[in-house]
Amino acid sequence: MRILGIDPGTQHLGVGVIDSEDNGDNIVCVHSEVLSPPKRDPIYQRLHKLHAGLVEVIEKWKPDSVAMEQPFASKNIRSALAIGQAQAAAMIAASAAGLDVATYAPAQVKSAVTDHGGSSKEQVQEMVRILLRLPAEPIESDAADALAVALCHVNAYRAEMLESRSRQW
């Protein structure tokens, strides 16, 4: 199973592609990057560039499904709205390719990777590096977050498969 993980943002959108066997063993990082349209561009142009970049990623890496982090709305409503717009652009790219999209809360993603929903960005980065057996050099934060979302999706898929098997008994 190939999963495209997305950490949405209008300035930096993290992308991570992983391959996983159905049982969740042997998970491999296939690709990661950060899409960063020029900050000076109007929001509609940045969204278009993000969408186009994701279409390219989907066409090149051919994922089976897409997992995306849900916007975190703290006190900055304007920021949450922008993240929601980036999420919508990503959902449209996935839907146009006929892919299902699963969304996960930030705490759920952190918990899936570090066993603690309140983990720091640095802890998430390090655990992603360890779990995917990546080189020691630091991975970009947004790319690490996207890979963490993909790993969260693997965990959710495994849990669903186990639950399905237990119902059959």
N, C-alpha and C positions, 0 to 999 in steps of 0.2 A: 504494500500500500504506500503510495506517495502522497504526502501531505504538504500543502502550502500554508505556512503560518504567516499571519500578517499582524503587525503592530501599527495601527493606523495613526496618521498624523499628517498635517498639511505642509509642514516644513521638512519633516523626516519621517518616511514611512518604511518601517522595517519589513524585510522579506526573508523568510527562511523556508527551505525545502528539505524535507527529510524522507528517507525510505525506512519502512518498518515492516518486518514480517508480521503476519496476522496475530501471532501470539505476543507481539510487542518486544520480542528479543531481537538483538542485532539491529539497533537503530543507527542509521548513518546519515550524517549531514551531506546533502548533495549540493546545496547552493545557499548562499546568504549574501545579502546586500542591503543597502539603504538607498531608497529613492529620495532625492532631495531637489525638488524644483527650486528655481531662484526665488528667494524671499521677496524680492521686489515685484514679482509678478502678481497681478490680481488673483484673488482666490479662485475664480473660475478657470483661469489658465493653469494654476497649480494643480487643481483637481483633474483637469484634462490630461496634464502631463503624468500625474500619478496613475490615472486610469490607463493611459497608453503604455506606461511602463509595466503595469501589472498584466495587461494583455500580452505583452512580449514574454514576460516570465511564464505565464500560463501556456503560451504556445511552445516555448522552448522546453520547459520541464514537465509538461503534461501531468499535473497532479490529479489524483483521484478525488480529493476533497480539499476544502479550504477551511481553515480555522482562524478565527479573528478575535482579538481582544476587544471587549466592550469598552466604550468610553467611560472614563472615570470622571465624574462630575463632582469636583470639590467646590471651592468657593468661586472659581473662575468659570462662569457660565459661558463666556465667549470662547474660551479654549475648548470646553466640552462640545460646544456646537461645531467648531472647526473639525474636531476629531470625528464627530458624527458624520460630517460631510465627507471626510476622507474614507470613513467606513462605508458610506453609501457608494462612493465611486468604486471601491474594492468589491462590494457586493454585486454591483452591476457587471463588472469585468468577469467575476466568477459565474454569475447567472448566464451571461451571454455565452460562456463556454460550456454550459450545461452542468456546472458543478454545484454540489450542495455546500452550504456554508453553515458552520457551527460557530457560535460565539461563546466566549468564556469571560467571566468577571476577572479583573486583575488579581484579586486575592486567590481565586481558584487556580489561576495560572502559576502564581508564585508557590502555592501550596503543592501543586503537582510536581514542581521541579525541586523545591527546597524543603518540603514538608512543613512550611510555615508561611501563612498568608500575608504576614507583615514583613517579609524579607526585603532587604535593600536591593537596589539595582546591581550593586557589585556582587552580592551573594547569588543573585539570579545568573549573572554573567559567568561566574565561576562554576556554578553547578551545571549550566548548559555546556560549558567547555569540558567538564569532567564526564558528563553523561554521554556526550557525543564524541569523546576522545579526540578533541580538537587540539591543535598545537598550543603551546604555553602563552604565545602572545595574545594580548587582550583582543576580544572581539567587540565590534561596535555595539554600543548599548541597545540601539533600536533593532539591530540584526539579532542580537542575543534574545531580546524580548520576543521577536517573531519566532525564533527557534523554540523558545519556551512555550509559546502558544501551540506550536505543532506538537511538542512533547505532551502537553496537556491533553491534546486531542487523542493522541495514542493511548494515554491512560484512560480517558473516557471510553474509547472504543473497546479497550481490553475489559473494562468493568462491564460494559454492555454485553460483550460476548460471554463473560463468565455468568452474568445474571441470566442470559438467555439459555445457557447450558443447564443451569440449576433448575430452571422452570421445566425443562424437558424431562428431568428425572422425576 
